[in-house]
Amino acid sequence: MIIEKNKVVSVNYILTVYDKEGEAETLVEETSIENPFVFLYGNGDLLEDFETALDNKVKGDKFDFKVAFERGYGQVHPDHIVNVPAEAFKDEDGNMDEEMVVVGNMLPMHDQEGNRMQGLVMEITDTYVKMDFNHPLAGKNLHFIGEVLEVRTATLEELSHGHVHGPGGHHH
């Protein structure tokens, strides 16, 4: 069975990011045969170039492709790096959770409209916490190496919900 729209696909891959020269690579994520990445193909939830690179492949096919940052998670936007008042991180007693609010930690946050977002703590001062709300892979060139483990037809329930159910997928 080939990978095409409305198929459930399981892949095992290694994702690295590479520098601007395309030389030095850093490991970002690694799946396994026991814990593959399982997704509904053609649903528009993944990077377009990721799906395009897997189009028409079958179980057992290997892949090795790169996605430039412009086609991945975009540029780093300086206006997505903001100083949030330190008060926003303090409890009613005026104490900051020093185990959570640590440089390098990703924190769940909400914007003024209540939208959920993740922010990277970059700096902590007495008056503000500098947060980076860019996607963690913004500005990074991506390199995927892996193998197609399984391709199957999506169930009607999976198609109506827009995601995979069962092992490796979403559970209700």
VEXTI-93459 format. One record per residue (C-alpha): x, y, z. Coordinates in steps of 0.001 Angstrom, whole numbers, padded with zeros to 6 digits, always signed. Layout:
XYZ ...
//
This chain:
+000000+000000+000000 +001406+003400-000949 +001402+006564+001108 -001348+008842-000150 -004158+011018+001239 -006193+009445+004067 -003665+006721+004859 -002342+006161+008365 +001440+006141+008213 +003956+004918+010792 +007562+006032+010401 +010726+005675+012410 +013119+008584+012011 +015974+010658+013348 +015540+014439+013147 +018588+016650+013279 +019059+020344+012629 +022011+021496+010578 +023923+024720+010455 +023677+027243+007620 +026560+025560+005796 +024747+022198+005959 +027590+020555+007852 +027315+020267+011650 +024147+018486+012797 +022507+018303+016230 +020024+015592+017245 +016545+016979+018000 +014306+013910+018086 +014550+010173+017562 +011609+007794+017309 +011909+004009+017539 +010270+000940+016076 +008534+000477+019449 +007431+004130+019548 +007094+005348+015944 +005594+008581+014672 +002054+007727+013497 -000045+010240+011564 -002899+010726+009124 -001323+011584+005786 -002671+014505+003753 -004603+016090+006601 -002569+019318+006519 -001251+018901+010071 +002396+018309+009117 +005034+020293+007292 +004181+020225+003595 +007729+019201+002622 +007649+016324+005154 +004537+014873+003521 +005784+015548-000006 +009001+013629+000724 +006955+010596+001851 +004392+010691-000962 +004021+007350-002795 +006466+005514-000525 +005592+002038+000781 +006377-000040+003857 +010121-000638+004043 +011110+002413+001991 +013882+004483+003510 +014018+008270+003336 +016621+010995+003773 +015562+014580+003100 +016123+018120+004304 +013650+020936+004921 +015014+024485+004826 +013846+026683+007715 +011818+028852+005324 +009729+025767+004445 +009782+024425+008006 +009023+026556+011040 +010073+029861+009491 +012406+032587+010613 +013054+033592+014186 +010913+036681+014789 +012545+039142+017216 +009097+040472+018175 +008263+037003+019579 +010964+037524+022222 +009408+039591+024994 +009978+040685+028555 +007080+039442+030690 +006670+041207+034055 +008077+039018+036844 +004768+039447+038712 +003112+037183+036126 +005186+034273+037467 +004625+034900+041174 +002030+033322+043451 -000271+035254+045793 +002570+035415+048367 +004911+037035+045835 +007092+033924+045392 +008315+032670+042031 +008407+028890+041426 +012198+028555+041142 +011931+024958+039904 +009720+025935+036955 +010940+029412+036060 +014493+028470+035093 +016551+029640+032126 +016219+026987+029415 +012798+025697+030541 +009764+025736+028249 +006705+027076+030053 +003055+026813+029058 +001566+030294+028777 -001529+032102+027431 -001656+035286+025399 -004167+038118+026010 -006801+036299+023919 -006373+033082+025938 -004486+031178+023211 -002119+028538+024552 +001551+028852+023663 +004956+027643+024817 +007702+030038+025829 +011395+029448+026424 +012808+031184+029497 +015874+033113+028312 +016656+035434+031240 +015288+036150+034710 +015626+039491+036497 +013903+041061+039500 +011492+042900+037216 +010957+040671+034161 +011411+037224+032620 +012638+037305+029013 +010632+034730+027042 +011053+033434+023492 +007723+032454+021939 +009174+031425+018571 +008722+027757+017659 +011754+025875+019063 +012716+024881+015497 +012251+028347+013965 +015324+029360+012006 +016559+025750+011915 +017191+023667+008817 +015761+020166+009378 +017161+016792+008300 +015008+013644+008491 +016453+010150+008024 +014213+007147+008524 +012040+004328+007275 +008369+003737+006549 +007155+001075+008997 +003496+000723+008054 +000847+002181+005753 -002847+001411+006205 -006208+002837+005263 -007619+005212+007872 -010871+004206+009546 -014004+006293+009026 -013743+007400+012667 -010122+008538+012164 -011105+010454+009028 -014067+012140+010738 -011930+013102+013759 -008943+014125+011629 -006374+012082+013563 -005155+008541+014199 -006706+006403+016940 -005195+003429+018758 -001540+002471+019261 +000772+005331+018397 -002160+007669+017768 -004676+009670+019756 -006741+007947+022418 -010140+009244+023581 
//
